[in-house]
Amino acid sequence: MRVLRAGLEGAAAVLLLALVLVALLQVASRYSGLVFVPWTEELSRLLFVWVVWLGAAAGSARGAHIRFDLVVNRLPGRTARWVRGIVEVAAACFLLSVAWYGWKVARTEANSRFLTFDFSVQYMYLAAVVGALLMVAGMAAFALRERGAARS
């Protein structure tokens, strides 16, 4: 699973770098008045969505997604493990529903194009599908790793 985590972090870093460069181009072109680059705003938005979903997937592979564990931390060991497991399963079910409905939306938007460059809008929605599925995979890998560590 280290390979998955490293791949997600690397992909997110590359996309973040691209996002920063596109945003700099957007600001420079807007305020210099020398060149007008119309596609930078839409590409920035697309890159941002992918960076967020890939970064969230990398975080869940590390077991670092946001959780409220104030109550769980006060429970006895075995009960706390059960409650954590139930919460993880509920989160995975939610993410699978995000992937399912994201896929449906992406399919309906397959013929829509961005206004300033010829690229399907469905790729914006596919970020949620890919990200949610990778988050479930990362959560499962982290849970298995934690379970193995607890038994050792």
Backbone hydrogen bonds, N-H to C=O, Kabsch-Sander energy under -0.5 kcal/mol:
donor,donor_aa,acceptor,acceptor_aa,energy
5,R,1,M,-2.6
6,A,2,R,-2.9
7,G,3,V,-2.6
8,L,4,L,-2.7
9,E,5,R,-2.6
10,G,6,A,-2.6
11,A,7,G,-2.7
12,A,8,L,-2.6
13,A,9,E,-2.1
14,V,10,G,-2.4
15,L,11,A,-2.6
16,L,12,A,-2.4
17,L,13,A,-2.3
18,A,14,V,-2.3
19,L,15,L,-2.5
20,V,16,L,-2.5
21,L,17,L,-2.4
22,V,18,A,-2.6
23,A,19,L,-2.7
24,L,20,V,-2.4
25,L,21,L,-2.3
26,Q,22,V,-2.3
27,V,23,A,-2.5
28,A,24,L,-2.9
29,S,25,L,-2.6
30,R,26,Q,-2.1
31,Y,27,V,-2.5
32,S,28,A,-1.9
33,G,29,S,-1.1
37,V,35,V,-0.6
40,T,37,V,-0.9
41,E,38,P,-0.5
43,L,39,W,-2.2
44,S,40,T,-2.3
45,R,41,E,-1.9
46,L,42,E,-2.2
47,L,43,L,-2.7
48,F,44,S,-2.5
49,V,45,R,-2.1
50,W,46,L,-1.9
51,V,47,L,-2.7
52,V,48,F,-2.5
53,W,49,V,-2.2
54,L,50,W,-2.6
55,G,51,V,-2.5
56,A,52,V,-2.3
57,A,53,W,-2.0
58,A,54,L,-2.3
59,G,55,G,-2.3
60,S,56,A,-2.2
61,A,57,A,-1.7
62,R,58,A,-1.0
63,G,60,S,-0.6
64,A,59,G,-3.3
69,D,67,R,-0.8
73,N,69,D,-2.6
74,R,70,L,-0.5
74,R,71,V,-1.1
75,L,72,V,-1.4
80,A,76,P,-3.0
81,R,77,G,-2.0
82,W,78,R,-2.0
83,V,79,T,-2.7
84,R,80,A,-2.7
85,G,81,R,-2.3
86,I,82,W,-2.4
87,V,83,V,-2.5
88,E,84,R,-2.5
89,V,85,G,-2.3
90,A,86,I,-2.4
91,A,87,V,-2.6
92,A,88,E,-2.5
93,C,89,V,-2.5
94,F,90,A,-2.3
95,L,91,A,-2.5
96,L,92,A,-2.4
97,S,93,C,-1.9
98,V,94,F,-2.1
99,A,95,L,-2.4
100,W,96,L,-2.4
101,Y,97,S,-2.6
102,G,98,V,-2.5
103,W,99,A,-2.2
104,K,100,W,-1.8
105,V,101,Y,-2.4
106,A,102,G,-2.8
107,R,103,W,-2.3
108,T,104,K,-1.7
109,E,105,V,-1.6
110,A,107,R,-1.0
112,S,109,E,-1.2
114,F,119,F,-2.2
119,F,117,F,-1.7
121,V,112,S,-2.3
122,Q,109,E,-0.6
123,Y,120,S,-1.1
124,M,121,V,-1.8
125,Y,121,V,-1.0
126,L,122,Q,-2.3
127,A,123,Y,-0.7
128,A,125,Y,-0.8
129,V,125,Y,-1.2
130,V,126,L,-3.0
131,G,127,A,-2.8
132,A,128,A,-2.5
133,L,129,V,-2.2
134,L,130,V,-2.5
135,M,131,G,-2.2
136,V,132,A,-2.1
137,A,133,L,-2.3
138,G,134,L,-2.6
139,M,135,M,-2.8
140,A,136,V,-2.5
141,A,137,A,-2.4
142,F,138,G,-2.5
143,A,139,M,-2.6
144,L,140,A,-2.5
145,R,141,A,-2.2
146,E,142,F,-2.7
147,R,143,A,-2.4
148,G,144,L,-2.3
149,A,145,R,-2.0
150,A,146,E,-2.3
151,R,147,R,-1.5
152,S,148,G,-1.1
